[in-house]
Amino acid sequence: MSLDNLHYYVPVEKSSNPENIKKDLIIYGATPAGITAAVQASRLGLTVAIAEFSNNLGGITASGLGATDLGAKDAVGGLSREFYREMGTYYGKSEQWTFEPKAAKYVFEKWIKDHNIAVYFNQHLDEVLMEDGKITRITMENGHSYTGDVFIDTSYEGDLLAKAGVSYFVGRESNSTYKEIYNGAHFGSPHHKFEKWIDPYVIEGNKESGVLPGITETDQDSLGFNGQGDNRIQAYNFRICLTKDPKNRLAFPKPANYDSNRYLLLLRYINAGYWDAMNLHTMMPNGKSDLNNYGAFSTDNIGMNYEWPDGDYQTREKIFQDHVTYDVGLLYFLANDSRVPKHIREEVAEWGLPKDEFEDTGHWPHQLYIREGRRMISDYVMTDNNSLRQTTIEDSIGMASYHMDSHHCRRVVIDGRCVNEGDVEIPISPYPVSYRSIRPKSEECTNLLVPVCLSSSHIAYGSIRMEPVFMILGQSAGIAAALSIKNKSTVQEVDYQELREELLVCGQVLEWDDSVVDDPVERMKETLGKSN
């Protein structure tokens, strides 16, 4: 088993005979949002092409996130709901909300084939040509280019919107920016924290010995306060598909650049009596699980991703490899290091990587979980006022229903102990997402839609950023693109009432019926630490 083929970015040579692909609609990103946008646009008669940065289809949904970050099922409509029904067909059920990575890949490939959608892989965006406030052509590093009437950016990072000169933000706004109450720095979360005083220093009690690896900040004067804005983002990890089946199980490999010292803080926590780093196994069909971050020290590589959103491809490759090393190394450490208590080593070693998943990348997921990248700033910004239903909108294009959720953004030293900062988990009821939040300001670009890196504050994005919602918003963007082309209008001039009618015909859920029995607090408790 080798991880040699596991990369975010591999440079490609310029083609000696570059091709220009001309379609009505050009989509950048074969994420679930990109796929639903393409399928819907195709159903409405548009010619469509998808340019995908990687060599894979389906984003994180087809890369280990098999435990759907759902919220309320009744808020999921359209192609998003159709996806889970297709999952049901795959498993011989009416609907299926947990699934193996290869099952998601199968459904997405089926959709692409059934709708005859052209997908071009390894397309690394290089330049965006603008004329009169419109994107006319996007060019890749290999020289290939794409020309269309409307473009949709469905990348997790927002690379197309950035190169098009559209306004965006990276990080956490202060609460004062949009008059919110859950944004910015967040100390004192009751979740995923150190449950006991853990000394952060290499030599316990000796500040001069330095801090253990994984602790990102030690300056007491720069800690800030609750609600303060900064440019930090919530931690990334891999959603790791595991199995206990001996016939399908491969032992965790020792990664290149493995350093057991990265896990000394975890070892200290374990020795203090807390073993919960692998508590978050959500079981999927055929004996597999979706392993996610849980507790104070787990699969989240806290504080090691700040440069990702605005980083060049080489920078992202370094961050990607560091996350691979961290997460693979974490499992290897727990299963093999003699300092780990025997019962824990035996427990972890019962799990392994499935032979029948990710065969091209050493059976490890190929997609890093980009929980947030850039976020567009448009005429309308979704905030916690929307998530808490304190503000209403009249241009709904779909519902979000997961609790407001941010993973930790940094691990710091406070008064001589180790503290995680940034976790927020606030229950909400389903609420609508505004059409204005997925299209730029008219003075910046008139033929671009952004359903993934949409216009949202950090904390509202923590609720919106779930894959079922991205599929919903991707489909709605596909319909808006079709109307823009049909009526020869800008995306800002799309008539909402006409859009609304098309959305309803396509099965989108645009309002929440409060008579539906739904306790957001109990729903959040069910999903708390389960998959987010």
C-alpha positions in Angstrom: 0.0 0.0 0.0 1.5 3.3 -1.1 0.3 6.9 -0.7 2.7 8.1 -3.5 -0.3 9.0 -5.8 -2.0 11.1 -3.1 -1.7 14.8 -4.0 -3.6 18.0 -4.2 -1.6 19.4 -7.0 0.7 17.9 -9.7 1.9 20.5 -12.2 1.0 19.8 -15.8 2.8 20.8 -19.0 1.2 23.3 -21.4 -0.5 21.7 -24.3 1.1 22.3 -27.7 -2.4 22.3 -29.2 -4.7 23.9 -26.5 -8.4 23.4 -26.9 -11.1 26.0 -26.3 -14.3 24.5 -25.0 -17.4 26.5 -25.8 -20.7 25.8 -23.9 -23.6 27.8 -22.7 -22.6 27.2 -19.1 -19.1 26.6 -17.7 -18.8 25.2 -14.2 -15.5 25.3 -12.3 -15.5 22.4 -9.8 -17.0 18.9 -10.0 -18.1 19.0 -6.4 -21.7 17.9 -5.6 -22.8 21.5 -6.1 -21.1 21.6 -9.6 -22.7 18.3 -10.5 -26.3 19.3 -9.5 -25.8 22.6 -11.3 -24.7 20.8 -14.5 -27.5 18.2 -14.3 -30.2 20.8 -13.8 -28.9 23.1 -16.5 -28.7 20.1 -18.9 -32.3 19.2 -18.1 -33.2 22.7 -19.1 -31.5 22.4 -22.5 -28.2 24.1 -21.9 -24.9 22.8 -23.1 -22.6 22.4 -20.1 -18.9 21.7 -19.3 -17.3 21.1 -15.9 -13.6 21.9 -15.4 -12.4 20.1 -12.3 -9.1 20.9 -10.6 -8.4 17.3 -9.4 -8.7 13.9 -11.0 -11.9 13.0 -9.1 -15.6 13.5 -9.2 -17.9 14.4 -6.3 -15.8 16.4 -3.8 -15.9 15.4 -0.2 -19.2 13.5 -0.6 -17.4 10.9 -2.7 -14.3 11.1 -0.5 -15.3 9.7 2.9 -18.1 12.0 4.1 -20.6 9.2 3.9 -22.5 10.2 7.1 -24.6 13.0 5.7 -24.4 16.3 7.7 -28.1 16.6 7.3 -30.1 18.8 9.7 -33.8 18.3 8.8 -34.7 15.8 6.1 -37.9 17.6 5.2 -35.8 20.7 4.3 -33.9 18.7 1.5 -35.6 18.8 -1.9 -34.8 18.7 -5.6 -31.8 17.0 -6.9 -30.3 16.9 -3.4 -33.1 14.6 -2.3 -32.9 12.8 -5.6 -29.3 11.9 -4.7 -30.3 10.2 -1.5 -33.0 8.3 -3.3 -30.4 7.2 -5.9 -28.4 6.0 -2.9 -31.4 4.1 -1.8 -31.7 2.4 -5.2 -28.0 1.5 -4.9 -28.6 -0.2 -1.6 -32.1 -1.6 -2.4 -34.0 1.0 -0.2 -36.3 4.0 -0.8 -33.7 6.4 0.5 -30.2 6.1 2.0 -28.5 8.9 4.0 -25.3 7.1 4.9 -23.2 5.5 2.1 -19.8 4.3 1.1 -17.5 6.6 -1.0 -17.6 4.3 -4.0 -21.5 4.4 -3.9 -21.5 8.2 -4.1 -18.9 8.1 -6.9 -21.2 5.6 -8.8 -24.3 7.9 -8.5 -22.4 11.0 -9.6 -20.8 9.2 -12.5 -24.2 7.9 -13.5 -25.7 11.4 -13.5 -22.8 12.7 -15.6 -23.2 9.9 -18.1 -27.0 10.1 -18.2 -26.9 13.8 -19.0 -24.0 13.6 -21.4 -22.1 16.3 -19.4 -18.5 16.9 -20.4 -16.1 16.8 -17.5 -12.4 17.8 -17.9 -10.1 16.8 -15.0 -6.8 18.2 -13.8 -7.8 21.7 -14.9 -5.8 24.2 -12.8 -7.3 27.7 -13.2 -4.7 30.2 -14.3 -6.3 33.3 -15.8 -9.8 34.8 -16.1 -10.6 37.2 -19.0 -13.1 39.9 -18.2 -14.8 42.3 -20.6 -17.4 44.9 -19.6 -18.0 43.2 -16.2 -18.4 39.7 -17.6 -16.3 36.7 -17.7 -15.6 35.8 -21.3 -13.0 33.1 -20.9 -11.1 31.1 -18.3 -7.8 29.6 -19.1 -6.0 26.7 -17.3 -2.3 26.1 -16.7 -2.2 23.5 -19.4 -3.4 26.1 -21.9 -7.0 24.8 -22.4 -9.7 27.5 -22.1 -13.4 27.6 -21.6 -15.9 30.1 -23.1 -19.5 30.4 -22.0 -22.4 32.8 -21.4 -22.6 32.1 -17.7 -20.0 30.7 -15.3 -20.6 29.0 -11.9 -17.8 28.6 -9.3 -18.5 25.5 -7.3 -15.0 25.0 -6.0 -14.5 24.7 -2.2 -12.0 27.6 -2.2 -13.7 30.2 -4.5 -10.8 30.4 -6.9 -12.8 31.5 -9.9 -14.6 34.3 -8.0 -11.2 35.5 -6.7 -9.5 35.6 -10.1 -12.6 37.4 -11.5 -12.0 40.2 -9.0 -15.1 39.6 -6.9 -15.0 40.8 -3.3 -14.5 38.1 -0.7 -13.4 37.5 2.9 -11.3 34.9 4.6 -11.6 34.2 8.3 -14.0 35.2 11.1 -15.7 38.6 11.1 -16.1 40.3 14.4 -19.6 40.2 15.8 -19.8 44.0 15.2 -19.3 43.6 11.5 -22.9 42.3 10.8 -24.4 42.7 14.3 -24.1 39.0 15.1 -23.7 37.2 18.4 -21.9 34.0 17.5 -19.1 35.1 15.1 -15.4 35.8 15.8 -13.2 34.2 18.4 -15.0 31.8 20.7 -13.6 30.7 24.1 -15.3 28.5 26.5 -17.1 26.0 24.2 -18.5 23.0 26.1 -17.6 20.7 23.2 -14.3 19.2 21.9 -12.3 20.7 24.7 -9.7 19.4 27.1 -11.7 17.8 29.9 -8.7 18.1 32.3 -5.9 20.5 32.9 -3.2 19.5 30.4 0.3 21.0 30.7 1.4 22.4 27.3 5.1 22.4 27.9 7.7 19.9 26.7 8.9 19.6 30.2 5.8 19.9 32.4 5.7 23.1 34.3 8.8 24.5 32.5 7.8 27.3 30.1 11.3 27.7 28.9 11.3 24.1 27.5 8.8 25.2 24.8 5.4 23.9 23.9 4.4 20.5 22.5 3.7 20.2 18.8 0.1 21.1 17.8 0.0 24.2 20.0 -0.1 27.2 17.7 -0.1 30.2 19.9 1.5 31.1 23.3 1.4 34.9 23.4 -1.1 35.7 26.1 -1.4 39.3 24.9 -2.7 38.2 21.4 -5.4 35.9 22.6 -8.1 38.4 22.0 -11.7 38.2 23.3 -15.0 36.5 22.4 -16.5 38.0 19.2 -13.2 39.5 18.0 -12.6 39.1 14.2 -9.5 37.6 12.7 -8.2 35.8 9.6 -8.2 32.3 11.1 -10.4 29.5 9.7 -11.8 26.4 11.2 -9.6 23.3 11.1 -9.5 20.9 8.1 -9.2 17.1 8.2 -9.9 14.0 6.1 -13.2 12.2 6.5 -11.6 8.7 6.8 -13.3 5.6 5.6 -12.4 2.6 7.8 -13.4 -1.0 8.2 -13.0 -3.8 10.7 -13.6 -6.5 8.1 -10.4 -8.7 8.1 -11.0 -9.6 4.5 -11.2 -6.0 3.4 -8.9 -4.3 5.9 -5.4 -2.9 5.4 -3.2 -1.9 8.3 -2.5 1.8 8.7 0.7 2.7 6.9 3.5 4.7 8.3 3.5 7.9 6.3 6.5 9.7 4.9 7.8 12.3 7.3 6.2 10.6 10.2 7.0 12.2 13.5 5.6 10.6 16.7 6.2 13.9 18.6 3.2 15.4 16.9 1.0 13.2 19.1 2.7 13.8 22.5 -0.1 16.1 23.5 -2.6 13.4 22.7 -0.5 10.9 24.7 -0.5 13.2 27.6 -4.3 13.6 27.4 -4.7 9.8 27.2 -2.5 9.3 30.2 -4.7 11.8 32.1 -7.6 9.4 31.6 -9.2 10.6 28.4 -9.5 8.4 25.3 -12.0 9.8 22.9 -10.0 10.7 19.8 -11.7 8.0 17.7 -15.1 8.2 19.3 -16.6 9.6 16.1 -17.3 6.5 14.0 -20.5 6.8 12.1 -21.3 3.4 10.6 -22.1 3.1 7.0 -23.2 0.1 4.9 -21.1 -3.0 4.5 -19.3 -2.6 7.8 -17.5 0.7 6.9 -17.4 3.9 9.0 -16.9 7.6 8.5 -14.3 8.7 11.0 -14.4 12.4 11.9 -12.9 14.7 14.5 -14.0 14.3 18.1 -12.8 15.7 21.4 -9.8 17.8 22.3 -7.2 16.1 20.1 -8.3 14.1 17.1 -8.2 14.2 13.3 -8.5 18.0 13.0 -5.1 19.5 12.2 -5.9 22.7 14.2 -4.3 25.9 13.1 -2.4 24.4 10.1 -4.6 25.6 7.2 -4.6 29.4 7.4 -2.7 29.8 4.1 -5.0 27.5 2.1 -7.7 29.8 0.8 -5.4 32.4 -0.7 -2.4 30.1 -1.2 -1.0 29.2 -4.6 -1.2 25.6 -5.7 2.3 24.8 -4.4 1.4 26.1 -1.0 -1.8 24.1 -0.9 0.1 21.0 -1.9 2.4 21.4 1.1 -0.6 21.9 3.4 -2.4 18.9 1.9 0.6 16.7 2.5 1.0 17.9 6.0 -2.7 17.0 6.7 -2.1 13.5 5.1 0.9 13.0 7.3 -0.9 14.2 10.4 -4.0 12.1 10.0 -2.4 8.9 8.6 0.3 9.3 11.3 -2.3 9.7 14.0 -3.8 6.4 13.2 -0.4 4.7 12.8 0.7 6.2 16.2 -2.4 5.0 18.1 -2.1 1.5 16.6 1.6 1.0 16.9 3.4 3.3 19.4 4.5 1.3 22.5 3.8 4.4 24.7 0.1 4.1 23.9 -1.7 1.9 26.4 -2.1 -1.6 25.0 -5.9 -1.7 25.1 -6.0 1.4 22.9 -3.5 0.0 20.4 -5.5 -3.1 20.1 -8.7 -1.2 19.7 -7.3 1.0 17.0 -5.6 -1.9 15.2 -9.0 -3.6 14.8 -9.7 -0.9 12.2 -8.0 -0.3 8.9 -8.3 1.2 5.4 -10.7 -0.6 3.1 -9.2 -2.4 0.1 -12.2 -1.6 -2.1 -12.1 2.2 -1.6 -9.7 4.8 -3.1 -7.6 2.3 -5.0 -5.8 5.0 -6.9 -4.6 6.9 -3.8 -3.4 4.1 -1.5 -6.9 3.6 -0.1 -6.9 7.0 1.5 -9.5 9.7 0.7 -8.3 12.0 -2.1 -10.2 15.1 -1.0 -9.2 17.2 2.0 -12.2 18.5 3.9 -12.1 22.2 3.1 -14.6 23.3 5.8 -14.3 26.9 4.6 -12.3 28.9 2.1 -13.0 32.3 0.6 -16.5 33.7 1.1 -17.9 36.1 -1.4 -19.2 39.5 -0.3 -22.3 40.4 -2.3 -25.2 42.8 -1.9 -26.6 40.4 0.7 -24.6 38.6 3.3 -26.1 35.6 5.1 -25.5 36.0 8.9 -26.5 34.4 12.2 -29.5 36.6 12.1 -30.7 34.5 9.2 -29.7 31.2 10.8 -31.6 32.2 14.0 -34.6 33.4 11.8 -34.4 36.9 13.3 -34.2 38.2 9.7 -36.4 37.1 6.9 -35.8 37.1 3.1 -38.1 37.0 0.1 -35.8 35.4 -2.4 -35.3 31.9 -1.1 -33.5 29.4 -3.3 -33.4 26.5 -0.8 -33.2 25.7 2.9 -30.3 25.3 5.3 -31.0 23.3 8.5 -27.8 22.2 10.2 -26.9 23.8 13.4 -24.4 26.7 13.3 -21.1 24.9 13.5 -17.5 25.9 13.6 -14.6 23.5 14.4 -11.7 24.9 16.5 -9.5 27.5 14.8 -6.5 27.4 17.1 -4.9 25.6 20.1 -3.4 28.0 22.6 -1.8 28.3 26.0 -3.9 30.1 28.7 -2.6 30.4 32.2 -0.2 27.5 31.7 -2.7 25.0 30.3 -3.8 23.9 26.8 -7.0 25.3 25.4 -8.8 24.9 22.0 -10.5 28.0 20.7 -13.2 28.4 18.0 -15.7 25.7 18.4 -19.4 26.9 18.1 -22.4 24.6 18.0 -25.8 26.4 18.2 -29.1 24.8 17.4 -31.3 26.4 14.7 -34.5 25.7 12.8 -34.5 25.4 9.0 -34.2 28.8 7.3 -34.0 30.0 3.6 -30.9 31.0 1.7 -31.1 34.2 -0.4 -30.6 34.2 -4.2 -28.7 37.5 -3.7 -26.1 35.6 -1.6 -25.0 33.5 -4.6 -24.5 36.2 -7.2 -21.8 39.0 -7.0 -22.4 42.7 -6.9 -23.4 43.8 -10.4 -20.5 46.2 -10.6 -18.1 43.3 -10.1 -19.4 40.5 -12.4 -22.7 40.0 -14.1 -22.4 36.4 -15.3 -21.0 34.5 -12.4 -22.9 32.4 -9.7 -21.3 31.1 -6.5 -23.3 28.5 -4.6 -20.5 27.1 -2.5 -18.3 30.1 -1.4 -21.4 32.2 -1.2 -21.9 35.5 0.5 -22.0 34.6 4.2 -20.4 35.4 7.5 -18.2 32.7 9.1 -20.7 31.5 11.5 -23.7 31.4 9.2 -21.5 29.6 6.7 -20.9 27.0 9.5 -24.6 26.1 9.1 -24.9 26.5 5.3 -21.7 24.6 4.4 -23.2 21.1 4.4 -23.1 19.0 1.2 -26.9 18.5 0.9 -27.3 22.3 1.0 -24.5 22.7 -1.6 -26.4 20.4 -3.9 -29.5 22.4 -3.3 -27.8 25.7 -4.1 -26.0 24.2 -7.0 -29.2 23.1 -8.6 -30.8 26.6 -8.0 -27.7 28.2 -9.6 -28.2 26.0 -12.6 -31.8 27.2 -13.0 -30.7 30.8 -12.5 -28.1 30.4 -15.2 -30.6 29.0 -17.6 -33.0 31.9 -17.0 -30.2 34.4 -17.4 -29.3 32.9 -20.8 -32.9 32.5 -21.9 -33.8 36.1 -21.1 -30.4 37.5 -22.1 -30.1 39.2 -18.7 -27.4 39.5 -16.1 -27.6 37.1 -13.2 -28.5 40.1 -11.0 -31.5 40.8 -13.4 -33.0 37.3 -13.1 -36.6 37.8 -12.1 -37.1 36.1 -8.8 -40.7 35.2 -9.3 -39.8 33.4 -12.5 -36.9 31.7 -10.7 -39.1 30.7 -7.9 -41.6 29.0 -10.2 -38.9 27.0 -11.8 -37.4 26.1 -8.4 -40.8 24.8 -7.2 -41.3 22.8 -10.4 -37.9 21.1 -9.8 -38.9 20.2 -6.2 -36.9 22.7 -4.2 -38.1 23.4 -0.7 -38.3 27.2 -0.3 -40.1 27.7 3.0 -40.2 25.8 6.3 -43.5 24.6 7.6 -43.4 25.3 11.4 -46.1 22.7 11.9 -43.5 20.0 11.1 -42.4 18.4 14.3 -38.8 19.4 14.6 -36.9 20.1 17.8 -33.7 21.9 16.8 -32.1 21.3 20.2 -32.8 17.6 20.2 -31.7 17.3 16.5 -28.4 19.0 17.3 -27.9 16.7 20.2 -28.3 13.7 17.8 -25.8 15.1 15.4 -23.4 16.7 17.9 -19.9 15.4 17.3 -21.5 12.9 14.9 -20.6 14.4 11.6 -19.8 18.0 10.9 
